[in-house]
Amino acid sequence: MEKPLIKVRSLKMYFPVGNRLVGRRSVLKAVDDVSFDLYPGETFGLVGESGCGKTTVGRTLVRLYRPTAGQIVFDGTDIAFLSEKEVMPYRRRMQMIFQDPYASLNPRMTVSSIIGEPMKLQGVPPQEIADRVSELVEKVGLKKDHLNRYPHEFSGGQRQRIGIARSLATHPEFIVCDEPISALDVSIQAQVINMLEDLQDQMGMTYLFVSHDLSMVRHISHRVAVMYLGHIVELASAQELYSNMQHPYTKALMSAVPIADPDLAAKSSRIVLQGDVPQPIDPPPGCPFASRCRFCKPFCREQRPEMREISPGHFVACHLI
């Protein structure tokens, strides 16, 4: 079996909240005991509603956040608690495409400077930087004439292409795509997705694709994990998950996907969740989905379910499955 590029084990990312001066200090559990593997050349989709911890997982994997606990084993080395100096060599091998192309680019820097900055920080010679920047601009569908322009002179789709070029600057093996198409028009979304797929075929990169667009995740991903309140509740191949979903939350999430065929849409039924979403500051002791699950039993509120493999490659965290 192929060796994983990244192994995530029991990853936790907690944030302190409240006022330290008056003694009111709590902990927000954004990511709580998450484990999965990422294999070379695959696209791993991560879906879930807003606030479930998807983006925090991605930022923690590339060490923008220092995790509270757990392991991030990148190519055999646990980078979770390395110092900034020790983790610097690994930053060349992992990058991130941010969600908002309007906020992620420095308005005072030209396109050439934005794309070249990662290589400059890694100590690449100036002439090599210039050659690489010219190559990347063409690779993402822009022109060399754009190199001396500023971000405000481009459309949203063009800005995202600049962000993608910047993420490719250091020849990374792993890229976190944090909802890279959510701020773009539908027609531009398809262009960006096709470009990401082409770049993956050419360069053999591994993607963690974070998105709300479940149909797009199905299209681009090899495997998909569903997150709820900081936990992964179901994980399987894209084909298996969409055809044989098991967790009640996954079923509710998928029922909200619009269906283009009017006849099929009329036959489908939307699962409307009842109850309140628990607070990540004070999560319940049992199953995190218990307060909204229509199948909930008393023991579900007392004991947290473990991830179990119900069929080859298909994992579910539910007492009732």
N, C-alpha and C positions, 0 to 999 in steps of 0.2 A: 504493500500500500504506500502511496506517495506520502512523503514527510510534510507536515504542515509548515508553512512559512511563519505563521504566528499562532501560538497557543495561548489562549486567555483562560485563566483558571481563578475562580472565586473572586473576580474583580469587584471591588467596592470603591465608590467615590462619594464621600459624604462632605457636605458643606455646612460650616457653622452659621447659624442665623440667630438674630436677637441682639440685644444690647448687653455687651460685656460689663459696662459700667454699673448697670443696675442689677446685674446678676441673672438676667433672663437670657439664658443661652440654651439653644436647642440645636439639633442636628437634622439637616435635610438629607435624606438618603436617596440621592439621585440615581445611583446605580448600586444595587445590593445583591452581591453574590451571582455574578454573570460568568458563564463559561462557554467557550466555543473554540473551534479551530478555523483557520483560514489557510487554504491551500494555494500553491503557486498557480497563477493564471486564471483563478476563478473570480466570479463576482458574487459576493455575499450580501444579500439584501437584508436590511434591518427596518422593520415597519412597526407602527404603533401610533397611538394618538399623541397629540401635543403634550409635552411634559413627562413622557414616560421614560426618558433617559437616553434616547437614541443618539443625539448629538454629543452628549456627555461621554458615551462609550467611545465614539470616534475621536474626540479631542483627547481622551485619556490614552488611547492606543498610540497616538503620535506624540505623547508626552507634553501636550500643551497644559495638561493637568498632571499633577503628581498624585497617583492613586492613594486612597486611604489604606487599602489592603489588597492582596491578591498578587497574581503573577501575569506578566506580559512577556512571554518568551518569543523573542524575535530571532529567527534563524539560530536557535540553540542558546541564546543569551537572554537572561531575564533583565529587561530594561526598566522594570517598574520603579525601582528606587535608585537608579543611577543618578549621579550628580549631573548638573548641566554640562560640565566639561566632559564627563564620561559618555553622555548620551549624544554628544555632537556628531560623532561619526555615523550614528544611526539615522540622524536627521536627513542625511543625504539620500538614504534608502527609503524614506517614507515621507509623504507629503499630504497636503489637504486641499481640496477644492471647496471654498466656502459658499454658503447659501446665497448671500446677497451680493451680486456683482457690482452694486452701486456703493456698498460700504467697505468691501474688501480690497479695493484698490486705492492707493494713496493719490489724491487728486493733484498733488504737487510734483509727482514724478512722471516722467514720460514712459511710454510703453517699453522702450529699450531698457530703462533703469529698473522698472518693475520686474521684468522677466530676468534681468541679469543679477538682481540683488541676491537671490539664494546662492548663486555661483560665487559671487564676490565674498559672501560670508564664509564659504567653504574654501576660500583661498585659490580659486581657479584663476590662471593668468588672464589679463585683460583681452588679449587677442583671441584666445579661445572662447572667452565670454561673448565677444562680438560675433564670432562665427556661429556659435551655438544659438544665440538670440535670433539671428537671421534665419537659421534652419527651423527653429521652433515656430516663428511667426507664420511661415509658409505651411508648416505641418498642421496648424490649427485653422487654416483657411483665411488668414489675413495676408496683407501685403507688406513689403518692406517699406513702402511709403508711410505706413502707420507707425513706424518705430519712434518718430520724433513728436508724435501727438500725445495729448493728455487724455485721461479717462473720460472727461466730460464731452469729448468730441465723438464718442462712440455710442451705439445703441446697446441695449441690455444684453442681447445675444453676443455682440462683439466683445463686450466687457467680460462676459463669462469665458469666451475663448482666450482672452488675455490671461484670466485667472488659471485656466487649464494649462496654457503655455508655461506660466510661472511654476506650476506644480510639476511640470515635466523637466524643468531646468537641470536638475541634479541626477537625471537618469534613475528615478525611484523604482523600487520593486513593488511598493505598496502605496496606494492612494485612498484616502478617505474622501468619498464624494458626499458631502453634507447637503442633501437636497439641492443639487446643482442646477435643476431646471425649474424649481418652484416659482421663481420670480420672472420667468420668461413666458412669452406668448406660445401658444400651442404649436404653431408652425415652426418656431425656433427650437422648441423642446426636442422635436424629432431630429433636427439637424445635430444638436449637441449630443444626444444619445448615440446616434450613428457614428459621430466622430469619436466618442469614448470607446465604442466597440471596435472601431478600426484601429485606434491607438493600442488597445489591448492586444489585438491580433498581431500587430507589428512588433510590439515591445514586450509582450508576455507579462504584463503587470497584473497585480492582484488588486481588486477593488472591494472596499466596504461601502455599499451604496445605501445611504440613509434617505428615506423618502416617505411622503404621505400618499403618493400616487401608486396605489396597489397594482393597477394594470401595467404601469411602467416597470415596477419591480418584477412582476411576473415575466415581462419581456426580456429584461436585461440580466436577471440573476440566475445563477446555477443553484444556489441554496438560499432559503429565506428563513429568518428568525423573527418571531413576533414578540414584541416587548409590551409589558404592562406594569406600571408603577415600579420601574427599576429592575424588573425581573424578566427573563426570557421564559415565556409560557409554552411556546411550541417552536420546533425547528425541524425542517425537512427540506428535501429538494423542492424546487419551485413547482415542478409538475405534480409531485406528491401532495404538497401542501394545498395547492389550489383545487385538486381533484378529490382529496380525502382529508380535509381539515377535521380536527378532533376537538380541540379546546373550545369551550363556549365563547370565549372572547374572540378567538380567530373567526368563528362562524359569524358573530355579530359584525366584526370588522369587514369581512368579505361581503356580507349582505348589503353593505352601503355602497359598493362599487357600482356605478351606473352601467347599464347594459344597453348596447346600441340597438339590438334587435327588439322592436316593440312587442312582438309576440312573446319572446322569452321574458322580457321585462314584466309583462302582465302576469305571467305564471310564477314569477319569483316573489318571495315575501321578505320584507325588511324586518330584521330582528332589532327591536327598539329596547335598549337597556334601561332598566329601572334602578332606582337606588342612587346613592351618592358615591362619588369617587373619593376613596380614602386619601388623607393627607400624607405626603411622603415624609413630613416632619414627625408624624406619629403613626406609622403604618400598623395595621392590625397584626396580631400574632400568628394568625392562620394564613389561609390562602389570600393573596392580595386582591383577588377578584371576587371574593365571597360576598361582599356587600351588593354586588350587581348581578350575581349569577342566579338564574331561575332554577337551577338544579341543586343549589347549595344545601348541604346537610349540616347538622350541628357540629360534627367533627371537622368540617372544612374551616370553621372559624377558629379552631383551636390548634390545628397542626398544619404547618406549611408543607405543601406537596413537593416531592423531589422530582427532578427531571428523569423520566424513564423512557427507555427505547421500546416502543410498542411494535415497531417493525423496522427492518434494516434502514438505518439512517433517519428514522422518524422519531423524534423525541417530544414528549408532552409532559407538562407539570400539572397534573390534575388527579385528585384522589379517585374520581369517578370513571376515568378512562381505563 
